[in-house]
Amino acid sequence: MFTDIGGDVDDAAALVSMAVTDPQLALVVTVDEYPDGRRSKLARHLLDLLGRSDVRVVAGLSLGASGYWAADGLFPADLDLPHVDLYDVMSELCEAGSKSVRCLSLGPLTDNARLLITDTHRAAPLGLERLLRVTAMGGALQYRKPERAEHNWRMNPAAVQTVLAEVEHVALVLSDHTFVDEIAVSASSPIYRLLNSRPERWAQLLRAHYDQFFAASTPPASSTTRSPPVSSWASRSSKANNSSSAWLATHVCNPAPAHRRGCPPACRDCVQLQAGRGSGCLFAHLSSNSSTSRRPLRTSPPSRWSWRARCRADSGAAPHLIDTPQ
């Protein structure tokens, strides 16, 4: 599970659900991490309260632009996590005989892409592009804020392109279907009232997390829990009138290589795919809604892409990914 836990409460709620219901949960990676590692500390403490000390927690990369924080004082101040290498932990999971690794991603895809890049440079790669079954929350067909891109993808568009181009099994849960009134949570919602009545420490932590989120939200006392089952998303998408949406729901889990298209390396505006019934930007624009900023699709499948990591000189500790065609 890859999560930017500590801001929107949906990540913490999803972690509780996974920890309680899925005994196969083995690893939590905190993405868009703060320099002090607060996301990983919150995840570790919450898992311990749930009796899941067996689950590994690894702090991911910092993007240097972490969003708001709504979990002050919710984990011990002296909690310290040893540094471990994410690829080494993933290697242990794969070497345990797994034929596939389910990967739930609730935040930016930087660390997912980092795993793929690292694997391709190993003498004996794990073959993560084949092993990983990625379900990612991100992207939008019609984002609620037309002047900007969906958050998870906007944080690192190149990482999105890496994951979509390389991983064989990908399912997307779009913002169009997660940020909706039907699954909004407020102080009057049954889930909040249930948490408020439970004496368990994990339940009280989650309730306090909601309280901080409500206090910081506009309007106050409202939140959106944005992690519905993939089946719910697929059902809604398959009924959509938009042909791109319908194609996305039925084909994006395992697109044929001939259907993959990518923007030129210089394109920062969007991630595009060639649909089986015509072409177009299925995910709207990553940085602009102006049609004049769109780049044309390639007329033939791209050659094998190689990717390299680069650190921004202005921050030193804020790596991002750029693409370089071979």
Secondary structure, DSSP 8 states (H G I E B T S, - for coil): -EE-TTSSTHHHHHHHHHHHH-TT--EEEE-S--TT-HHHHHHHHHHHHTT-TTSEEEE----S-------TTSS-TT-------HHHHHHHHHHTT-S-EEEEE-S-SHHHHHHHHHHHTSSS---HHHHEEEEEE---SS-SSTTS--HHHHT-HHHHHHHHHH-SEEEEE-HHHHSSGGGEEETTSHHHHHHHH--SHHHHHHHHHHHHHHHHSSSSSEEE-----HHHHHHHHHT-S-HHHHHHHHHTTS--GGG-----TT--S---EEETTEEE-TT--SS---GGG-----SS----EEEEEEE-TTTSS-EEEEEEE-
